[in-house]
Amino acid sequence: MVGEDPSGALDYAQDALHAGVGWQARHCRALAQLETGDEESAATDLESLARLPAGRADGPTALDQAMLAREAADAWLALGQAARAQNCAEYGLTRQKQDQGLVIVLARALLAQNQIAHARDVLAGFFVDAPQPTSQGYVLLATAERRMGQVGPALEHVSKALALDPLNPEALLEHGIISEQQGHAAKARQDWQQVLELAPDSHEADLARQDLAVMAADPDAP
């Protein structure tokens, strides 16, 4: 019900909790709270669920705890609380160390705190053993490398991201930034225009518009 009727799902979950249903009802309530705008309550409850003592017959498994920690970290990050997101993601990785979603949200939290080298090391270390790195992971690695001045490796990794998903707005935005830094203004403009076409209402589109505006205002831009 959460996607179609979050308010109804919230009421249903509350009734289930009153009836004594276990942690799954709290999980459903938190997901409904995310959809209805009560992100802080949801993030707090998700984190609390992730940290329930292990070994209880009616409690979440280690796999469940990793999922809950990932959802909590995402929620804290959306609230701008990157340190709490980092803490949740690091805890989740103690429950499921090969969870790529947790690695990605951890990297995002680290980048948000300007812990750029740490983010790069987390991603690069994970990709050594990752069976199937995602486009999103490669984009974040490229972003960290670019911000460290490592433009060559950044271009290599964002190109891998686009090879996996040619229509990834985040990858196209990053590829445009790297192209612009390398002096390829036409390529950058093409990437950013494609972001606007693919995801006009996204955060990536807002950044692409800003970059295009800066480029248009530069009298030396080709």
TORPA-4810 file (N, C-alpha, C, O; in nm, 3 decimals):
<nodes>
NODE_1_0.081_-0.122_0.000_0.000_0.000_0.000_0.084_0.127_0.000_0.035_0.235_-0.034_M
NODE_2_0.212_0.116_0.038_0.291_0.236_0.063_0.299_0.325_-0.060_0.285_0.447_-0.050_V
NODE_3_0.321_0.264_-0.178_0.334_0.345_-0.299_0.204_0.406_-0.345_0.203_0.519_-0.394_G
NODE_4_0.093_0.334_-0.329_-0.036_0.381_-0.380_-0.114_0.462_-0.278_-0.183_0.558_-0.315_E
NODE_5_-0.105_0.426_-0.151_-0.184_0.492_-0.047_-0.102_0.497_0.082_-0.130_0.421_0.175_D
NODE_6_-0.003_0.585_0.088_0.085_0.586_0.206_0.012_0.616_0.336_0.047_0.562_0.441_P
NODE_7_-0.089_0.703_0.331_-0.164_0.734_0.454_-0.241_0.611_0.502_-0.245_0.582_0.621_S
NODE_8_-0.301_0.539_0.407_-0.369_0.416_0.443_-0.272_0.312_0.496_-0.304_0.240_0.591_G
NODE_9_-0.154_0.303_0.435_-0.053_0.209_0.482_-0.008_0.244_0.623_0.017_0.156_0.705_A
NODE_10_0.002_0.374_0.652_0.042_0.418_0.785_-0.061_0.375_0.888_-0.026_0.324_0.995_L
NODE_11_-0.190_0.395_0.857_-0.296_0.352_0.949_-0.294_0.201_0.968_-0.310_0.152_1.080_D
NODE_12_-0.275_0.128_0.859_-0.272_-0.019_0.865_-0.157_-0.066_0.954_-0.174_-0.157_1.035_Y
NODE_13_-0.041_-0.004_0.937_0.076_-0.042_1.017_0.054_-0.011_1.165_0.092_-0.089_1.252_A
NODE_14_-0.009_0.104_1.192_-0.037_0.139_1.332_-0.130_0.037_1.395_-0.110_-0.003_1.510_Q
NODE_15_-0.232_-0.005_1.321_-0.324_-0.107_1.372_-0.251_-0.238_1.399_-0.275_-0.305_1.499_D
NODE_16_-0.160_-0.274_1.307_-0.084_-0.397_1.324_0.004_-0.390_1.449_0.018_-0.489_1.521_A
NODE_17_0.062_-0.274_1.474_0.146_-0.258_1.593_0.062_-0.271_1.720_0.106_-0.333_1.817_L
NODE_18_-0.057_-0.213_1.719_-0.145_-0.224_1.836_-0.187_-0.369_1.860_-0.215_-0.409_1.973_H
NODE_19_-0.191_-0.446_1.751_-0.228_-0.587_1.762_-0.111_-0.676_1.803_-0.127_-0.797_1.821_A
NODE_20_0.006_-0.617_1.817_0.122_-0.692_1.863_0.207_-0.755_1.755_0.289_-0.841_1.784_G
NODE_21_0.187_-0.712_1.630_0.271_-0.763_1.521_0.414_-0.712_1.541_0.434_-0.607_1.602_V
NODE_22_0.512_-0.785_1.490_0.651_-0.758_1.519_0.713_-0.644_1.440_0.646_-0.549_1.399_G
NODE_23_0.846_-0.655_1.420_0.925_-0.547_1.364_0.882_-0.512_1.221_0.903_-0.399_1.177_W
NODE_24_0.823_-0.608_1.150_0.782_-0.580_1.012_0.679_-0.467_1.006_0.679_-0.388_0.911_Q
NODE_25_0.590_-0.461_1.105_0.490_-0.353_1.108_0.557_-0.219_1.131_0.517_-0.118_1.071_A
NODE_26_0.658_-0.216_1.218_0.733_-0.091_1.238_0.806_-0.051_1.110_0.815_0.067_1.077_R
NODE_27_0.856_-0.150_1.038_0.922_-0.122_0.911_0.823_-0.059_0.812_0.853_0.041_0.748_H
NODE_28_0.705_-0.120_0.801_0.603_-0.066_0.710_0.563_0.076_0.751_0.545_0.163_0.666_C
NODE_29_0.550_0.098_0.882_0.515_0.232_0.929_0.622_0.333_0.890_0.590_0.444_0.847_R
NODE_30_0.748_0.295_0.904_0.856_0.387_0.868_0.855_0.418_0.719_0.875_0.534_0.680_A
NODE_31_0.832_0.317_0.635_0.826_0.342_0.491_0.710_0.434_0.456_0.723_0.521_0.370_L
NODE_32_0.598_0.415_0.524_0.483_0.504_0.501_0.514_0.646_0.548_0.474_0.743_0.483_A
NODE_33_0.585_0.657_0.660_0.623_0.790_0.710_0.713_0.862_0.610_0.701_0.984_0.592_Q
NODE_34_0.802_0.788_0.546_0.886_0.850_0.443_0.801_0.910_0.332_0.828_1.020_0.284_L
NODE_35_0.698_0.837_0.292_0.613_0.883_0.182_0.521_0.998_0.223_0.483_1.079_0.138_E
NODE_36_0.487_1.007_0.351_0.397_1.112_0.397_0.471_1.234_0.450_0.408_1.328_0.499_T
NODE_37_0.604_1.232_0.442_0.681_1.351_0.476_0.739_1.354_0.616_0.800_1.454_0.655_G
NODE_38_0.721_1.249_0.693_0.776_1.246_0.829_0.909_1.171_0.826_0.924_1.064_0.886_D
NODE_39_1.005_1.230_0.754_1.131_1.161_0.729_1.212_1.136_0.856_1.276_1.031_0.869_E
NODE_40_1.210_1.230_0.949_1.294_1.215_1.068_1.245_1.099_1.155_1.326_1.020_1.205_E
NODE_41_1.112_1.088_1.173_1.059_0.975_1.249_1.094_0.844_1.181_1.131_0.747_1.246_S
NODE_42_1.081_0.843_1.049_1.111_0.722_0.972_1.258_0.684_0.987_1.289_0.568_1.014_A
NODE_43_1.348_0.781_0.971_1.491_0.753_0.980_1.526_0.699_1.119_1.603_0.604_1.131_A
NODE_44_1.469_0.761_1.223_1.496_0.718_1.361_1.449_0.575_1.383_1.520_0.495_1.442_T
NODE_45_1.329_0.544_1.334_1.274_0.410_1.355_1.349_0.306_1.274_1.375_0.196_1.323_D
NODE_46_1.385_0.339_1.152_1.462_0.245_1.070_1.597_0.213_1.134_1.641_0.098_1.136_L
NODE_47_1.662_0.317_1.186_1.791_0.294_1.250_1.774_0.208_1.375_1.855_0.118_1.401_E
NODE_48_1.669_0.236_1.453_1.644_0.157_1.572_1.618_0.011_1.538_1.667_-0.079_1.607_S
NODE_49_1.541_-0.014_1.433_1.513_-0.151_1.389_1.641_-0.221_1.344_1.661_-0.339_1.374_L
NODE_50_1.725_-0.149_1.272_1.849_-0.210_1.223_1.938_-0.255_1.337_2.014_-0.351_1.323_A
NODE_51_1.929_-0.187_1.450_2.018_-0.214_1.563_1.953_-0.304_1.668_2.008_-0.319_1.778_R
NODE_52_1.838_-0.364_1.638_1.779_-0.458_1.733_1.879_-0.570_1.764_1.952_-0.612_1.674_L
NODE_53_1.883_-0.619_1.887_1.978_-0.724_1.922_1.963_-0.847_1.833_1.851_-0.890_1.804_P
NODE_54_2.075_-0.901_1.792_2.072_-1.018_1.704_2.034_-1.143_1.784_2.050_-1.149_1.906_A
NODE_55_1.982_-1.242_1.711_1.954_-1.371_1.772_1.814_-1.390_1.821_1.777_-1.500_1.862_G
NODE_56_1.732_-1.285_1.820_1.594_-1.301_1.863_1.515_-1.373_1.755_1.528_-1.342_1.636_R
NODE_57_1.433_-1.469_1.795_1.359_-1.549_1.697_1.263_-1.464_1.616_1.238_-1.492_1.498_A
NODE_58_1.209_-1.360_1.679_1.112_-1.275_1.609_1.174_-1.147_1.555_1.103_-1.056_1.513_D
NODE_59_1.307_-1.139_1.556_1.375_-1.017_1.513_1.427_-1.027_1.371_1.419_-1.133_1.309_G
NODE_60_1.480_-0.918_1.320_1.535_-0.917_1.184_1.663_-1.000_1.176_1.740_-1.006_1.272_P
NODE_61_1.684_-1.062_1.062_1.809_-1.133_1.036_1.919_-1.033_1.006_1.893_-0.913_0.995_T
NODE_62_2.042_-1.081_0.991_2.153_-0.992_0.954_2.126_-0.927_0.818_2.159_-0.810_0.798_A
NODE_63_2.066_-1.003_0.726_2.032_-0.947_0.595_1.926_-0.838_0.610_1.936_-0.733_0.546_L
NODE_64_1.827_-0.862_0.695_1.725_-0.760_0.721_1.788_-0.635_0.783_1.755_-0.522_0.746_D
NODE_65_1.880_-0.656_0.877_1.944_-0.542_0.943_2.022_-0.457_0.843_2.022_-0.335_0.852_Q
NODE_66_2.088_-0.523_0.749_2.161_-0.447_0.646_2.064_-0.365_0.562_2.092_-0.249_0.531_A
NODE_67_1.951_-0.424_0.524_1.849_-0.351_0.448_1.796_-0.232_0.526_1.784_-0.122_0.472_M
NODE_68_1.765_-0.253_0.652_1.712_-0.146_0.737_1.815_-0.035_0.755_1.781_0.083_0.752_L
NODE_69_1.940_-0.073_0.774_2.047_0.027_0.789_2.063_0.109_0.661_2.085_0.230_0.667_A
NODE_70_2.052_0.042_0.546_2.061_0.114_0.419_1.948_0.214_0.404_1.969_0.327_0.363_R
NODE_71_1.826_0.171_0.438_1.711_0.262_0.428_1.725_0.377_0.526_1.691_0.491_0.493_E
NODE_72_1.773_0.349_0.646_1.795_0.455_0.744_1.900_0.554_0.696_1.882_0.675_0.707_A
NODE_73_2.009_0.502_0.642_2.116_0.589_0.591_2.065_0.677_0.478_2.096_0.796_0.473_A
NODE_74_1.987_0.620_0.387_1.929_0.699_0.279_1.841_0.811_0.335_1.845_0.925_0.287_D
NODE_75_1.761_0.777_0.437_1.671_0.877_0.495_1.749_0.988_0.564_1.717_1.106_0.547_A
NODE_76_1.851_0.952_0.640_1.933_1.055_0.706_2.004_1.143_0.604_2.016_1.264_0.623_W
NODE_77_2.050_1.083_0.496_2.118_1.161_0.394_2.022_1.258_0.328_2.058_1.373_0.301_L
NODE_78_1.899_1.213_0.303_1.798_1.302_0.244_1.765_1.419_0.336_1.726_1.526_0.290_A
NODE_79_1.782_1.397_0.467_1.757_1.503_0.565_1.878_1.594_0.584_1.874_1.689_0.661_L
NODE_80_1.988_1.564_0.512_2.108_1.645_0.524_2.194_1.610_0.644_2.283_1.686_0.681_G
NODE_81_2.168_1.496_0.706_2.246_1.454_0.822_2.344_1.345_0.779_2.325_1.226_0.807_Q
NODE_82_2.448_1.388_0.711_2.541_1.295_0.648_2.619_1.213_0.750_2.651_1.097_0.724_A
NODE_83_2.650_1.270_0.865_2.726_1.195_0.966_2.644_1.077_1.019_2.697_0.968_1.039_A
NODE_84_2.514_1.100_1.041_2.428_0.991_1.086_2.411_0.887_0.975_2.406_0.767_1.002_R
NODE_85_2.403_0.934_0.852_2.395_0.840_0.740_2.520_0.754_0.734_2.511_0.632_0.714_A
NODE_86_2.635_0.816_0.751_2.761_0.741_0.750_2.761_0.636_0.860_2.800_0.521_0.837_Q
NODE_87_2.718_0.674_0.980_2.716_0.582_1.093_2.627_0.462_1.066_2.664_0.348_1.096_N
NODE_88_2.509_0.487_1.008_2.416_0.378_0.976_2.475_0.286_0.870_2.467_0.164_0.882_C
NODE_89_2.533_0.344_0.766_2.588_0.263_0.658_2.704_0.178_0.707_2.715_0.061_0.670_A
NODE_90_2.789_0.236_0.790_2.903_0.158_0.843_2.854_0.044_0.931_2.909_-0.066_0.927_E
NODE_91_2.749_0.069_1.009_2.692_-0.039_1.089_2.634_-0.147_0.997_2.656_-0.266_1.019_Y
NODE_92_2.559_-0.106_0.896_2.499_-0.203_0.804_2.602_-0.293_0.740_2.577_-0.411_0.717_G
NODE_93_2.718_-0.238_0.710_2.824_-0.318_0.646_2.885_-0.419_0.743_2.951_-0.514_0.699_L
NODE_94_2.866_-0.400_0.873_2.908_-0.505_0.966_2.812_-0.622_0.964_2.847_-0.733_1.005_T
NODE_95_2.691_-0.600_0.915_2.592_-0.706_0.906_2.595_-0.775_0.770_2.561_-0.893_0.759_R
NODE_96_2.635_-0.701_0.666_2.638_-0.757_0.529_2.744_-0.680_0.451_2.714_-0.578_0.389_Q
NODE_97_2.867_-0.729_0.454_2.979_-0.650_0.403_2.979_-0.636_0.251_3.047_-0.548_0.198_K
NODE_98_2.906_-0.721_0.179_2.904_-0.714_0.033_2.780_-0.643_-0.021_2.745_-0.660_-0.138_Q
NODE_99_2.713_-0.566_0.062_2.593_-0.492_0.019_2.636_-0.366_-0.056_2.681_-0.269_0.005_D
NODE_100_2.623_-0.369_-0.187_2.669_-0.256_-0.268_2.588_-0.130_-0.243_2.640_-0.019_-0.251_Q
NODE_101_2.458_-0.147_-0.210_2.376_-0.031_-0.177_2.428_0.043_-0.055_2.427_0.166_-0.051_G
NODE_102_2.475_-0.032_0.045_2.532_0.030_0.164_2.663_0.101_0.132_2.690_0.209_0.184_L
NODE_103_2.745_0.040_0.047_2.870_0.103_0.006_2.842_0.236_-0.065_2.912_0.335_-0.043_V
NODE_104_2.740_0.236_-0.149_2.708_0.356_-0.225_2.656_0.468_-0.134_2.698_0.583_-0.148_I
NODE_105_2.566_0.435_-0.042_2.515_0.540_0.046_2.625_0.587_0.142_2.626_0.704_0.180_V
NODE_106_2.716_0.498_0.181_2.830_0.540_0.262_2.917_0.638_0.185_2.959_0.740_0.239_L
NODE_107_2.944_0.607_0.058_3.025_0.697_-0.024_2.957_0.833_-0.039_3.024_0.936_-0.033_A
NODE_108_2.827_0.833_-0.060_2.754_0.961_-0.071_2.765_1.042_0.058_2.786_1.163_0.055_R
NODE_109_2.752_0.973_0.171_2.762_1.043_0.300_2.901_1.100_0.320_2.916_1.212_0.370_A
NODE_110_3.003_1.025_0.281_3.140_1.074_0.295_3.166_1.193_0.203_3.229_1.290_0.244_L
NODE_111_3.118_1.186_0.078_3.135_1.298_-0.014_3.063_1.423_0.038_3.112_1.534_0.023_L
NODE_112_2.946_1.403_0.098_2.872_1.517_0.153_2.947_1.584_0.267_2.925_1.702_0.295_A
NODE_113_3.036_1.510_0.332_3.117_1.566_0.441_3.258_1.603_0.395_3.345_1.633_0.477_Q
NODE_114_3.278_1.602_0.262_3.409_1.633_0.204_3.519_1.536_0.248_3.637_1.572_0.249_N
NODE_115_3.481_1.416_0.284_3.579_1.311_0.312_3.605_1.236_0.180_3.569_1.119_0.164_Q
NODE_116_3.668_1.309_0.088_3.673_1.262_-0.050_3.765_1.142_-0.066_3.728_1.044_-0.132_I
NODE_117_3.883_1.146_-0.006_3.975_1.034_-0.018_3.918_0.909_0.046_3.935_0.798_-0.006_A
NODE_118_3.850_0.926_0.158_3.787_0.812_0.226_3.680_0.750_0.135_3.672_0.628_0.122_H
NODE_119_3.598_0.834_0.072_3.496_0.784_-0.019_3.559_0.708_-0.135_3.513_0.601_-0.172_A
NODE_120_3.666_0.765_-0.192_3.735_0.699_-0.302_3.788_0.563_-0.259_3.777_0.465_-0.333_R
NODE_121_3.847_0.556_-0.140_3.905_0.431_-0.092_3.798_0.326_-0.065_3.817_0.208_-0.094_D
NODE_122_3.685_0.369_-0.009_3.575_0.275_0.017_3.525_0.213_-0.112_3.508_0.092_-0.121_V
NODE_123_3.503_0.296_-0.213_3.451_0.247_-0.341_3.554_0.161_-0.413_3.521_0.053_-0.461_L
NODE_124_3.678_0.209_-0.421_3.782_0.135_-0.492_3.807_0.000_-0.426_3.826_-0.101_-0.494_A
NODE_125_3.806_-0.002_-0.294_3.827_-0.127_-0.222_3.714_-0.225_-0.246_3.737_-0.344_-0.261_G
NODE_126_3.591_-0.174_-0.249_3.478_-0.262_-0.273_3.481_-0.320_-0.414_3.451_-0.437_-0.434_F
NODE_127_3.518_-0.238_-0.512_3.516_-0.282_-0.652_3.620_-0.390_-0.682_3.609_-0.460_-0.782_F
NODE_128_3.719_-0.403_-0.596_3.819_-0.509_-0.615_3.752_-0.646_-0.613_3.788_-0.735_-0.689_V
NODE_129_3.654_-0.661_-0.523_3.589_-0.791_-0.506_3.445_-0.793_-0.555_3.382_-0.898_-0.558_D
NODE_130_3.391_-0.678_-0.595_3.250_-0.673_-0.635_3.229_-0.752_-0.764_3.298_-0.727_-0.863_A
NODE_131_3.134_-0.847_-0.764_3.112_-0.926_-0.885_3.052_-0.845_-0.999_3.083_-0.868_-1.116_P
NODE_132_2.965_-0.749_-0.966_2.897_-0.670_-1.067_2.884_-0.525_-1.020_2.778_-0.486_-0.970_Q
NODE_133_2.988_-0.446_-1.035_2.977_-0.304_-0.997_2.866_-0.236_-1.076_2.844_-0.266_-1.193_P
NODE_134_2.797_-0.144_-1.010_2.687_-0.074_-1.075_2.735_0.056_-1.138_2.842_0.108_-1.106_T
NODE_135_2.654_0.106_-1.229_2.681_0.236_-1.290_2.691_0.345_-1.183_2.779_0.431_-1.189_S
NODE_136_2.601_0.341_-1.086_2.599_0.442_-0.981_2.729_0.441_-0.901_2.782_0.546_-0.866_Q
NODE_137_2.780_0.322_-0.872_2.905_0.314_-0.798_3.021_0.373_-0.874_3.104_0.444_-0.817_G
NODE_138_3.027_0.345_-1.003_3.134_0.401_-1.085_3.124_0.554_-1.093_3.226_0.622_-1.096_Y
NODE_139_3.003_0.607_-1.098_2.987_0.753_-1.102_3.043_0.815_-0.975_3.116_0.914_-0.981_V
NODE_140_3.009_0.758_-0.861_3.058_0.813_-0.734_3.209_0.805_-0.724_3.274_0.897_-0.674_L
NODE_141_3.266_0.695_-0.772_3.412_0.683_-0.773_3.473_0.790_-0.862_3.572_0.852_-0.826_L
NODE_142_3.413_0.812_-0.979_3.462_0.917_-1.069_3.452_1.055_-1.006_3.542_1.137_-1.020_A
NODE_143_3.342_1.079_-0.936_3.323_1.209_-0.869_3.432_1.232_-0.765_3.490_1.340_-0.758_T
NODE_144_3.458_1.130_-0.684_3.562_1.142_-0.581_3.698_1.168_-0.645_3.774_1.253_-0.600_A
NODE_145_3.729_1.094_-0.750_3.858_1.110_-0.817_3.870_1.249_-0.879_3.975_1.313_-0.870_E
NODE_146_3.764_1.295_-0.943_3.769_1.430_-1.003_3.793_1.535_-0.896_3.874_1.626_-0.914_R
NODE_147_3.724_1.522_-0.784_3.738_1.621_-0.677_3.877_1.616_-0.614_3.919_1.711_-0.548_R
NODE_148_3.947_1.504_-0.633_4.085_1.493_-0.585_4.185_1.535_-0.692_4.306_1.530_-0.669_M
NODE_149_4.137_1.576_-0.809_4.224_1.618_-0.918_4.273_1.504_-1.004_4.362_1.523_-1.087_G
NODE_150_4.217_1.384_-0.987_4.258_1.267_-1.065_4.164_1.252_-1.185_4.080_1.162_-1.188_Q
NODE_151_4.181_1.339_-1.283_4.085_1.349_-1.392_4.092_1.226_-1.484_3.989_1.180_-1.533_V
NODE_152_4.212_1.172_-1.506_4.224_1.055_-1.592_4.147_0.935_-1.540_4.063_0.881_-1.612_G
NODE_153_4.172_0.892_-1.415_4.093_0.783_-1.358_3.944_0.814_-1.351_3.860_0.726_-1.368_P
NODE_154_3.911_0.941_-1.324_3.770_0.980_-1.318_3.702_0.958_-1.452_3.590_0.907_-1.458_A
NODE_155_3.768_0.996_-1.559_3.711_0.976_-1.693_3.695_0.828_-1.723_3.595_0.786_-1.782_L
NODE_156_3.793_0.748_-1.684_3.785_0.603_-1.706_3.664_0.543_-1.636_3.593_0.461_-1.693_E
NODE_157_3.641_0.585_-1.511_3.534_0.524_-1.434_3.396_0.577_-1.475_3.299_0.501_-1.474_H
NODE_158_3.386_0.704_-1.511_3.255_0.752_-1.556_3.222_0.692_-1.692_3.104_0.673_-1.724_V
NODE_159_3.323_0.663_-1.773_3.300_0.595_-1.900_3.248_0.453_-1.877_3.163_0.404_-1.952_S
NODE_160_3.299_0.387_-1.773_3.248_0.254_-1.738_3.103_0.263_-1.693_3.021_0.176_-1.724_K
NODE_161_3.070_0.369_-1.619_2.933_0.389_-1.575_2.839_0.403_-1.695_2.731_0.344_-1.697_A
NODE_162_2.881_0.481_-1.794_2.798_0.502_-1.913_2.792_0.378_-2.000_2.692_0.356_-2.069_L
NODE_163_2.896_0.296_-1.998_2.891_0.170_-2.072_2.786_0.077_-2.013_2.719_0.004_-2.086_A
NODE_164_2.770_0.081_-1.879_2.669_0.000_-1.813_2.529_0.059_-1.830_2.431_-0.015_-1.842_L
NODE_165_2.520_0.191_-1.830_2.390_0.259_-1.838_2.407_0.390_-1.914_2.432_0.494_-1.852_D
NODE_166_2.394_0.387_-2.048_2.419_0.508_-2.128_2.323_0.623_-2.100_2.351_0.737_-2.136_P
NODE_167_2.209_0.594_-2.036_2.109_0.698_-2.010_2.102_0.736_-1.863_1.998_0.784_-1.816_L
NODE_168_2.210_0.715_-1.791_2.216_0.750_-1.649_2.243_0.900_-1.636_2.353_0.945_-1.667_N
NODE_169_2.145_0.979_-1.590_2.165_1.125_-1.581_2.282_1.164_-1.492_2.353_1.260_-1.522_P
NODE_170_2.302_1.091_-1.383_2.413_1.123_-1.293_2.547_1.101_-1.362_2.641_1.180_-1.344_E
NODE_171_2.556_0.994_-1.440_2.680_0.967_-1.513_2.703_1.071_-1.622_2.816_1.116_-1.643_A
NODE_172_2.598_1.109_-1.692_2.610_1.210_-1.797_2.650_1.345_-1.739_2.731_1.417_-1.798_L
NODE_173_2.594_1.380_-1.626_2.632_1.506_-1.560_2.780_1.505_-1.526_2.852_1.600_-1.555_L
NODE_174_2.826_1.396_-1.465_2.967_1.386_-1.426_3.058_1.384_-1.548_3.164_1.448_-1.548_E
NODE_175_3.019_1.312_-1.652_3.099_1.309_-1.775_3.111_1.449_-1.835_3.217_1.486_-1.885_H
NODE_176_3.003_1.526_-1.828_3.008_1.663_-1.878_3.103_1.750_-1.798_3.176_1.831_-1.855_G
NODE_177_3.102_1.733_-1.666_3.191_1.812_-1.582_3.337_1.780_-1.614_3.421_1.870_-1.626_I
NODE_178_3.366_1.652_-1.628_3.503_1.612_-1.660_3.543_1.661_-1.799_3.655_1.709_-1.818_I
NODE_179_3.452_1.650_-1.895_3.481_1.698_-2.030_3.509_1.847_-2.030_3.601_1.893_-2.097_S
NODE_180_3.431_1.922_-1.954_3.452_2.068_-1.947_3.587_2.099_-1.886_3.655_2.191_-1.931_E
NODE_181_3.626_2.024_-1.783_3.756_2.047_-1.720_3.871_2.015_-1.815_3.979_2.073_-1.804_Q
NODE_182_3.848_1.923_-1.907_3.951_1.887_-2.004_3.950_1.979_-2.126_4.028_1.961_-2.219_Q
NODE_183_3.862_2.078_-2.125_3.856_2.174_-2.235_3.766_2.133_-2.350_3.772_2.193_-2.457_G
NODE_184_3.683_2.031_-2.330_3.593_1.984_-2.435_3.453_2.039_-2.411_3.362_1.966_-2.369_H
NODE_185_3.437_2.168_-2.436_3.311_2.235_-2.402_3.192_2.179_-2.481_3.083_2.167_-2.426_A
NODE_186_3.212_2.146_-2.606_3.101_2.095_-2.686_3.051_1.961_-2.632_2.931_1.938_-2.627_A
NODE_187_3.144_1.873_-2.593_3.105_1.745_-2.535_3.030_1.767_-2.404_2.930_1.700_-2.378_K
NODE_188_3.079_1.859_-2.323_3.014_1.887_-2.196_2.873_1.937_-2.218_2.779_1.893_-2.152_A
NODE_189_2.858_2.029_-2.312_2.725_2.085_-2.340_2.630_1.975_-2.387_2.513_1.973_-2.349_R
NODE_190_2.680_1.884_-2.469_2.597_1.774_-2.519_2.552_1.684_-2.404_2.436_1.643_-2.399_Q
NODE_191_2.643_1.653_-2.313_2.608_1.570_-2.198_2.500_1.637_-2.113_2.402_1.573_-2.075_D
NODE_192_2.519_1.764_-2.085_2.425_1.833_-1.997_2.289_1.851_-2.063_2.186_1.844_-1.995_W
NODE_193_2.287_1.874_-2.192_2.160_1.882_-2.262_2.086_1.748_-2.255_1.964_1.745_-2.242_Q
NODE_194_2.160_1.639_-2.263_2.097_1.508_-2.256_2.039_1.484_-2.116_1.933_1.422_-2.103_Q
NODE_195_2.106_1.532_-2.013_2.051_1.523_-1.878_1.915_1.593_-1.871_1.821_1.540_-1.812_V
NODE_196_1.905_1.712_-1.931_1.780_1.787_-1.929_1.669_1.713_-2.003_1.553_1.718_-1.963_L
NODE_197_1.705_1.645_-2.110_1.606_1.570_-2.186_1.559_1.446_-2.112_1.441_1.412_-2.115_E
NODE_198_1.653_1.378_-2.045_1.620_1.252_-1.979_1.548_1.271_-1.846_1.456_1.196_-1.814_L
NODE_199_1.589_1.370_-1.769_1.536_1.387_-1.634_1.521_1.535_-1.601_1.593_1.588_-1.517_A
NODE_200_1.427_1.603_-1.669_1.418_1.749_-1.657_1.386_1.800_-1.517_1.416_1.915_-1.485_P
NODE_201_1.325_1.716_-1.432_1.286_1.761_-1.298_1.380_1.710_-1.188_1.349_1.722_-1.070_D
NODE_202_1.493_1.655_-1.227_1.583_1.594_-1.129_1.684_1.693_-1.073_1.702_1.803_-1.126_S
NODE_203_1.749_1.652_-0.965_1.859_1.731_-0.908_1.972_1.745_-1.009_2.035_1.850_-1.020_H
NODE_204_1.997_1.637_-1.084_2.102_1.640_-1.186_2.070_1.745_-1.293_2.160_1.814_-1.342_E
NODE_205_1.943_1.756_-1.329_1.904_1.857_-1.428_1.928_1.998_-1.375_1.972_2.086_-1.450_A
NODE_206_1.899_2.021_-1.248_1.925_2.153_-1.189_2.074_2.188_-1.198_2.110_2.301_-1.231_D
NODE_207_2.159_2.091_-1.168_2.303_2.115_-1.177_2.348_2.135_-1.321_2.435_2.217_-1.348_L
NODE_208_2.288_2.059_-1.413_2.323_2.076_-1.554_2.284_2.215_-1.603_2.359_2.277_-1.679_A
NODE_209_2.168_2.264_-1.561_2.127_2.400_-1.600_2.225_2.504_-1.548_2.261_2.598_-1.618_R
NODE_210_2.269_2.485_-1.424_2.366_2.578_-1.367_2.497_2.577_-1.447_2.554_2.682_-1.476_Q
NODE_211_2.543_2.457_-1.482_2.668_2.446_-1.557_2.654_2.507_-1.697_2.745_2.574_-1.746_D
NODE_212_2.540_2.484_-1.759_2.517_2.543_-1.892_2.510_2.695_-1.884_2.559_2.765_-1.973_L
NODE_213_2.450_2.746_-1.777_2.441_2.891_-1.761_2.579_2.952_-1.741_2.610_3.058_-1.797_A
NODE_214_2.663_2.885_-1.662_2.800_2.935_-1.640_2.876_2.933_-1.772_2.949_3.027_-1.804_V
NODE_215_2.860_2.826_-1.849_2.929_2.816_-1.976_2.881_2.924_-2.074_2.962_2.983_-2.147_M
NODE_216_2.750_2.950_-2.074_2.695_3.051_-2.165_2.742_3.192_-2.129_2.753_3.279_-2.216_A
NODE_217_2.771_3.212_-2.001_2.816_3.345_-1.958_2.965_3.367_-1.977_3.015_3.478_-1.960_A
NODE_218_3.036_3.261_-2.012_3.182_3.270_-2.031_3.212_3.315_-2.173_3.184_3.241_-2.268_D
NODE_219_3.268_3.433_-2.191_3.294_3.482_-2.327_3.401_3.400_-2.401_3.410_3.406_-2.524_P
NODE_220_3.480_3.324_-2.327_3.585_3.244_-2.390_3.539_3.103_-2.424_3.613_3.027_-2.487_D
NODE_221_3.417_3.067_-2.384_3.368_2.933_-2.412_3.338_2.919_-2.560_3.280_3.010_-2.620_A
NODE_222_3.376_2.806_-2.621_3.350_2.787_-2.764_3.202_2.762_-2.791_3.162_2.745_-2.906_P
</nodes>
